Amino acid sequence: MIYGFDKYEPTDIIRGHMKMGGVYKNGESVFVNSRYIEINGKPWTGVMGEYHFCRDKSENWYDELMKMRACGIDIVATYLLWIYHEETEGEISFEGDLDIRKFVLDAKKAGLKTVLRIGPWAHGECRNGGFPDWLINKPWKLRQNDPDYLEKVESWYKAVADQVKDLTYGCGGNIIGIQLENELTDQAEHLLTLKKIAQKVGFDVPIFTVTGWNSAYGARIPIDEVIPVFGGYPEAPWTQHKNELEPSVHFTFNKMRNDSAIGADLSKGDPKDGWQLPYDRYPFATCELGGGIQVTRHRRPMIRPMDIYALALCKLGSGSNLMGYYMFHGGTNKIGKRTTLQESTRTGYPNDYAILDYDFQAPLSQFGQARGQYRLLNMLHMFLNAFGDRLALMETVLPKEPAKADDLNTLRYAMRTDGKSGFVFVNHYLRLKKLKDIKDVQICAQDVTFPKIDAEGEKAFILPFNLDVGSSVLEYATAQLLTKIDNTYFFAAIDGIEPIYKLKGGDEIRVRAGLKSAIELGGIKIITLKPIEALYTRVLGGKLYVGENVDLYLKDGQIRGICADRVSYHLWNGSEFMHAEQGLESECAKITISKISALPFVPAYIHEMTSGKLDFYKICVNNSHGFVDIDVPCDYAQIYADGELIADRYYYGEKWSLPADLLYKRECYLVVSEFTNDFYREFV
């Protein structure tokens, strides 16, 4: 069957209207138009990942940032959670794990730009949304232009700026953007005031953003002063019921930027005066595409890698020109001097979260392990790093009758094009549902008709057409474009689809995927990697590596493996792949868990988190190397080391993986409450 598109009708790019951007001391010019961000006169499709410095140890930051960089992230975003830094009024700290300056410098060393989300209110599943207790006890109107509140906000902003203002773009640094507030839906004047305060205290950056979601009408923002950024999650654990959600629109292609489901637990609803956010004045930018999802006491979804990858691919096909993930790296909450610091119903918020656990089922776990979506997303990021400047120019064109969220039978596809060349996006995946397999799909994009393919199983992919490659034009490929090194183009074969290439005026070339699949066409080389090889392909330091079942990253000029001492890989040398190995295997720790009748101390906070019967276990590990797994079905679990609470979580069906060095040579105990059946779950 032939699958075509609506007529492509180009829209004009609006320029010069945004009150931000300029030429900076680091030699870069940054400007924003209605379609994309432009750096040094070139369209730029950034890839941003959230990693909260205060929810990890400072000695880990650089290593973890390099893992993010290896996955094609080029901006790290991070919250400044006010309560972490000024739990007691007047006592502000930026020491140790709160050292934002060190974090920004580590990001710069890792080759990453930085976006600071400076609040003052942040949410982030933090106590009071990040507000200190002393602030919410003030008799002021918070998150509004109350003079007393604004005075405190300015002192907070200034305290942060004094740490990092010489690291902003205005001073030649790597801080490219500031997000003001979060999820504020109806206070445009206040947001503008916050921007002016941020500029006054020294945040000299080219980009200011605010979250744009609310209802379908979008948040009320100061026009042309900030970029509204959007998001989309595969689940909604803040939803107050305990039933499976309806199929999500995020797994379809559409031109809807806004997601009214995000923050719905705190949203004030639709405006009554006819407000409509003028979307066409801004590039489609995201800051909260789910890299995973946090579990709540009452909702415990189990995220699968394709949940994340398919959603991200759909947003890219729908026109996003800034891919921002929340979270990209999980974290661990701190415990304050007086209270725990997680969101809870006891503090007037709708949800109960674990005390320490902020793993978020993210691409990189709270302890730095790579999950399946890390590998899948890297395929998109390599593509954007290499070809994002082309994609940014292209607009989304949908079929005449695009698939709806609950349609299990219609092909989900879209095109981005400049009227001549482009990319076709296909998603054959829907979370917790099975889509109908569709045979003999023949897609017609502009003047190109692709060979027939089958949309079967669970897959999502991108196919190029009329792509300029060297001095030739690649009419089509039935493999996914990954990246380009010099004159060699790397593609990934798609499960169940034969890789076929055709240059304009040439014959079809069929390829068997693998490291030795190189063909020469029109003065270029094309290599088609097997799907499993593509998952472990990385561009590091300008070179292409294919790991052998290991996630590679580069640190201080050395190839390393995530959670692996010994690595084996293939390096492309410009003409062929060369095999290399380095490092030695270490014996991973083994864990022993023994049930005991009672603890030798009184566990902290446990009765605030669960009312169930408690069981106790003694934990021992035999060395400090690697990770150990705990798999004890329960409602809630805590681990104590030498009497200190060091880890906890609500059970959601996955094994609990912990670094052995967190437990080694410490007196460790596991406390679990009895398994209940009073929450939403996806495990048997």
N, C-alpha and C positions, 0 to 999 in steps of 0.2 A: 504494500500500500504506500502511496505517495504522501509524505508529510511536508507541507509547506508552511509559509508564514504570511502574516499580514504585510501589506505594502510598507516598505521602509520610507518614512517621511522625516528627513533630518530636521532637527531643531537647532536654533542659533545658540551659540555660547555667549552668555552674558559675562562681560569683563569689566574690571575697574570699579565695581560697586561695593566690594567687601572692604570694610574698614580694618584691614589687617594685612600683614605681609610687608616685604621690602627687601633690601639688599643688606646683608649682614657681614660682620667682621670675619666670620669663618670662610668668607668668599662665596657663599651661596646666596642666591636670590630665591625667595619663596613668595609665591602669589597664589591666590585662590580665585577660581572662576566658577561658573555655575555647574561645571561638569567634573572638574578634577583639581587637585593641587598640582602646582607647577613648580618644579625645582630647577633652577638654572635654565629656564626657558623650555624645559622638557616635561611632558606629562608624567605624572608619578602615581603609581598605585601602591600605596604603602601597605605593609603587613604589621599589625600592632598586636602585641600580646601582653596581657595583664599579669603582673607578678608583684605581690605586696612585700616590700622589703622588710616591713616590721613583723611579718608573719613567717620569717625565716631567720636564720642566724647569719650575721654579717660575714662570717668566714666562708659561707656557702655562696654568696651572691655572684661573684665573678664566674665561678664554675657553672652555676645554673644559667647565668646569662649567656655563656658560650654555648650551652645546649640549646637555648632558644635561638641564638644566631644560626646554629647549624640547621635549624628547621626553617630557615628563610625569614625569620622575624627580623624586621629592621627598626622597629620602635618598641620600646618597653614602656608600658603605662603602669603607674602605681598610685595608690591612694596615700594621702597624708591623713591618717585617722587622728583627729585632734585629741581624743581621750587618751590615746597612747602616749602622747607627748606632754600633755598638761592635765594629768589626772587631778592634781591639786592646783587650784588657781594660783597663778604667779610662779609656779615651779615648772618651767618648760625644759624638756630634755631632748637632745638630739645625739645622745651617746649610745655606744654599743650597737644593738640591733635597730636603733632608731636613727642612725646616722645617715640622713638622706644625702648629705654631700658625698660620702663614700660610695653610696649606691649609684649616684649619678656618674661619678668618676669611673666606677667599675663598668657601668654601661658604656661609657665612652671608650674605655679600653677594649671592650668587647665589640666595638664598632656599631653600637646601637644609639639611635636617637631616643629621647625620653619625652614622655608626656606626663606631667604631674597633675593628678586630680586632687586639688587642694581644698576641696569642700567650700565652706566650712562644714556643711552636713554632707555625709558621704553615703550612708547606708552600708553597703558592703557586709551585710549581716553582722554588723558591729553593734555593741551596746549603744543605745540612744542614737543609732545611725552615725556614731562617731562623736557626737557631742559629749563633752565631759558632764558628769552629774551636776557639778556646781553651776554650769551654764544653764541647764534646763530648770534649775531651781531659782533662777533670776526672774524678777517680775517684768520681763521684757517680751516683746513680740519677736520671736525667733524666725529666721528665714524671711524677714521683711526689712524695710528701711526704717527700723526703729533706731534712733540715734545712739542709744546706749549699746544695743546689739552691734551696730556697725563699728563702734569704737573698739569693741572686743575683737570683732572680725579683723579689723585692720591690724591690731596688735598680733593676731595669729598669723595673718598673711605676712606681716613684716618679719616675724620670727623665722618663718620658713624661707622667705626671700633672702634674709641675711646669711643663711647657710649656703645658698646656691645661686644668687643672682649673677655672679661672675661666670656661671656655667650656662647661662642662657645664650640663645643664638645672638642676641644683641651684643654679647661680650665675646663671641667666638666659640661658645660652648655647644653642647649637644641637646639642651632642652629646647625642643622645637614647639612645644605646645603646652597650654594650660587648660584643664577642664575646670569650669566654675560650677560649684554646687553639684547636685545630682537629683534627677527625677523631680525637679521643681516645675510644675506644669502651668502655673498661672501668675508668674511674678516677673514679667519682662523688665519692668523698671528696676526691680531689685537686682536682676542678673546684670543689667548694664552698670549699676552701681558697683557690684562686685568686680566687674572688669576694670572699671576706673581705679578702684582701690588696688587691685593686683598690679596694674601698670604703675601706679604711684609709688608702690613699695619696691619696685625693681624688676618685675617679671616682664622683661623685654623679649617677647617671643613673637614669631610670625603668625601663630595659630591659636585662637581661643575657641573652645567648644563648650556646648552644653548638651545634655540629653534632650532629645526632641520628642520622645514618646509621651503619649497620653492617650487620648481617644483617637479616632480616625482624623480628628481635626489637628492633631499635633500639639505640642506644648507651645505656650505663649512665650516667645523669645524676642529680644531686641533685634529688629530686622537689620541684616547686613553687618551686625557687630560680632556675631559668633557663628560657628558652623554647628547646626543641629546634627547630632550623631545618634544612631539607632542601634537596634539589636534584634535578637531572636534566639530563643532557647528551644531545645528539643522537648523539654518538659517544663512544668511549672510547680515546683514543690511548695511554693507559697500558697497555691490554691487550697482553699479551706476544706474541700471535700476529699473523700478517700476512694474515689472511683477512677477508672482509666479515663484519660482525657480523650476528647474528640480528635480525629486526625488533624494534624497541624498544617496550616497554610504555608509554613516555612519550608515544607518539602515540595512546594510547587514553584513555578516561575510566575512572577507577577511584578508589577511596578509599585507595589505598596512598600513604602519605607517603614512606616510606623508599626509598632507592635503594642497595642493597647494592653496586652496581657502582662508585659513587664511592669512591675511596680503596681499591679492592680490591687494588691493588698493595701496600698497606701494612697492610691490615686483619688483625686477629688471628683473625677467624672468629667463629662462634656461641658465645654463653655456654653453660655446661654446668649452670647451677644454676636454670634455669627463669625467668630474668629476662625481663620483657616491659615495654617502655616504655609507660606508660599514656597513649597518644595522646589519649584523650578529655578529658584535663585541660588540653590546650593548643590554642591556635589553630593551624591549618595555616599555617605560615610557611616561606618559602623564602629561602635566601641564595645558592644556586648553581644557578639555572636557567641553562643555557648561553646566553650571549649570542653565543657562537661556540665555538671549541675551539682549543687549541694543537696544533701538530704536533710529533711526536717524530721521532727519527731513523728509527725502524722503522715508524711509522704516520703517514700524511699525508692525513687526510680533507680534502675540499674542501666547506666549509659553504655551503649555499644559504639565501637569506633565509627560505624557507618552513620549513626545518629548525627555525629558531628560533621563528618566529611560531606555527606549529602546535603545537609543544611547549608554549609559554607559554599558548596558548589552552586546551589540554587540562588544564594544571595549574589554571588559573583555573576551568574548568568542573568540575574534580574537588574544588574546595573551598578552594583557597589564598586566604588573606586577607592575605598579605604577599608581593608578587612581588619577589624579589631575584635579580638577574642577575650572573653571573660569566663573563667580564668584560663590563662595558658599554663600557669604554674601554680599548683596548690600550695597551701601554707598551713601554719599552726598558730592559732591564737595565743597571745600572751594572757597571763593572769595578772590583774592589776593589784595595786597595794591594798585596795579595800574590797574589790569586787572582781568577779569574772567579767570578761569583756565581750561576750557573745550576745547576739540578739536573743531575746526570750520574751515570753508572754508576761513574765513578772515585771518587765520594764515597759509594758504597755504596747509591745509590738505583737503582730499576729502569729509569729512562728517561734518554735523552740528549736535551737540548734545545739549541737554538741559544744562543750566548753572549749576544747582545744582544736578539734578537727575542722580544718578548712581545706581539705584535700580537693574537693570540688569535682572529683573524678576527672581531673584536668589532663591534658596531653602529657604534662610532666607532673608527677604526683607531688605531694607535699614533701616527700623525701627524695625527689629528683629522678624517679623511675620513669621511663618512657612507656606510654600506653599506645594502643593501636592507632588512635587518631593522630598521634604525633607523626607517625609514618605516612598516613594517608594525607594529612594536611600538607606535609612537606612537598608532595607532588604538585599541589596547587601553588605553593609558595615559590618553588623553583620556577614555575611558569611565570608568575607575576614578577619575580626578580629579573627575569630575562626579557619578558615581553609585555610587562605592565604598561610601558609607555605607549604601545600600540593599542592595547585593550582600552586604556583610558579614553581614547578618542572615539570609541565605538559605543553606539546606543543599543539598547535592548529592543528586539522585535519579537513579539509573541505570535503563536498560531492564532487563527481567527477564533477558535474556541479552545482556549487553554484549559488544562485539567484543573478541576476544583479539588479542594483539600480532601474530600471524602470519596473522590472518584478513584476506584481501584482498577479501572479498565482502560483509561485513556492515556496515551503516551504523554509523559511530562517532558517537555523540551522547549528551548528558546534559542535565540540567536543574538549575538552582539556583532554589529557590523558598522562600517563607515560608508556603506553603499557599494563597496567593491569587494573587500576582503572581510574576513571575520572568523568567528568561532561558533560552533553549534554546541549547546549544552544539553545533555540528556541525564535525567535522574530517574532511575527505576528502583526507588527505595522509599519506603514509608515506615516510620517507626511503629513497631508492634503490629504491623499489618503486612499482608502479602499482596503485592501488585500482580495483576494478570500478566503472564508472559505474552509478548507480542512478537510474532514472527514476521520476517521479510519487511522490515522497516526501511523505507527508502526516503531519505531526507533531501529536499530541494532547498538550497540556500542561495539566494541571488541567482546567478546563472550556473550554479554548480549542482549536479545531482550525484549524491553519494551512492556507492554500492549498497546493496541490501545487507542489513544487519539484523540480528535478533536482540530484542530487549528482554532478557531473561534473568531470573535469579535476582540477586541484590547487587546492583552496580550503579555507578554514576560516573560520567566521563565528559570530556571536552574534545571536539574534533575541529581541526583548522580547515579553512578553505581559502583559496586564492591568496596564500601567504607568500610574500616576497622572501625568497631564500637565496642569498647570493645574487647572481644575475638571472635567476630563474623564478618561476612562480609555481608553488606547490598547489595544484588545483584542489586536491583533497588528500586526506589521510584518514584511515580508519583505526588509528592508534592515537593515544593522548600525548600531546606535545609537553615535554618536561622542561628542557633548557637548551642552551646553545653554548658551546665552548669553541671559540675561533670559528672554523667553517664546518663544525660537526654539530648536527642537530640530534638530540636524544629524545626518543619517544618511549612510552610505556604501552605494551600490548594490553588489551582489555580482555578479561576472561570471556571466552566464548565468541570472540570476534577476530577474524583473521586480519592481520595487519596488511593493508594495501596502500600503496602510494602512487600518485599520478601527478606528473608535472604537466603544465599546459602544453598541449601539442604532443605529448608523449604517451607511451603505453602504460598500463597498470603494471606495477611491480609488487609481487607478493613475497612476503618475508616470513621466515621462521625466527621468532624472537630468541634472543640470547646475547651473551657478551660478544659472540663472534658473528653477529648479524649485520655488520657494516656493509652498506651498499653506497655506491657513488652515483649521484644524479645531478646533472647540470652544474658540476663544479663544487658540489657540497657532498658531505658524508651524512648518512642517516644511520643511526643505531637504534634498534628496537629492543628494549629490555623486557624480560619476562616480568609479569606482575610482581612476583616476589622480589626480584632484583630491584625493581623500581621503588619498592617500599624502603629499601635500605640504601638508596642512592642519595648522596649528599654533594653539594658544591661547597667546598671548603677552601678558603684562600685562593679562589680562582681556579681550582682543580676539581675534577669530578672523581668521586670515589663510589664504589659499590661494596658495601659491607657484606660479609657472609654471616647473616643472621645476627648482626650487631649494629647498634645505632652509633654511628661515628660522630665525633665532634672534634673541633680544633681548639687547643688551649696552649697558649705560649709557644705556638709554632709546632706543637706535637699532636699527632693523631691519637685520639683516645676513644674508648668505648664507654657508653653510658652503662654503668653497673657491670663493667667487664674489664678485667685486667689484661686478658689476652685478646687481641683483635686480629682478624684475618679479613683482607679486603682486596679489591681490584682497583688499580689506579689507571685512568686513561692518560696515556702519554702523547696523544695527538695522532697516533696511528693504530694503537692497539691497547688492550688492557694488560697491565702487568700485575701479577699477584704478589702480595706482601703479607708478612705476619710479624707481629711484635708483641712483647709482653709475655708473661707466664701466668698460667692458671693458678689460682689460690684456692685452698680448700674452704668452701663456704661453711658458715656456722650452722650448727644443728641446734634445735631447740627442744627442750624437755618441759612439758607442762604437767604438773602433778596437783591433783585436787587436794585441798586442805579444808579443815573445818572452820577456821577463822583467821583473820589477819592479826598481826602483832601490833596493829595501830588502828586508829579510827579513820576510815577513808573520807577525804574531804569531798563535799558537794554531791556525793552520790545520791542522797535522798532528795535533793532538789531536782534530779534528772529522771528518777524512776521510782515507782512505788512497789515494784515487783520484788519477789524473793531473791536474795543474793547468793551467788556461789563464788568461791574463792579458789585461786590456783597459785601455786608457786611456779615461777618461770626461771629457767636457766639456759644460757647459751654457752657453747664451748669455745668460741672465739669471736673476734670482732669483725670478721670479714663477711661482706655480702648482706643478704636479707633473709629474714625468717618469716614464716607464715603462721598466723593463728586463725583457725576456722572453728569458732565456737558459736553456733547460732544462739542469739539472745535478743533482748530488746536493746540494751545499752551496755557498753563495756568501757572499763577504765584500766590503765596500766600505771602502777606506781613503781618508782625506782628510788630506793633509799628513803621511802616515805613521801616522795614528791610525785604529784600527778604529772606524768610526762606524755600521755597519749590517751585519747578516748575516741569513741565513735558510736553512732547508732548503726546497728547491723542492717545491711541492705542486700546481703546475699553473696558478696564477694569476700574472698579471703582477705584477711588483714595482713598486709605486708609491711614489715618494719625493719629498719637497719639494725643489724646485730650490734653495732657499736653503741646504739642507744641503750642497750640492755647489759652488755658485757661487763663483768666485774662489778655489778651492782646487785643489790638485793631487790629482786623484782617480783611483783605480784599482779595477777590479773583478777579483776572483779567484774562479774557479769550479773545482770538481772535477768530473771526468767523471760523466756521468749513469750511474746504476746501476739495477738492477731488483730490488734486494733488500729492498724495503720495500712496505708496503701503500699503494696509491694509487687514486685515483678519476678520474684524467685519462687520456686516451688517449696 
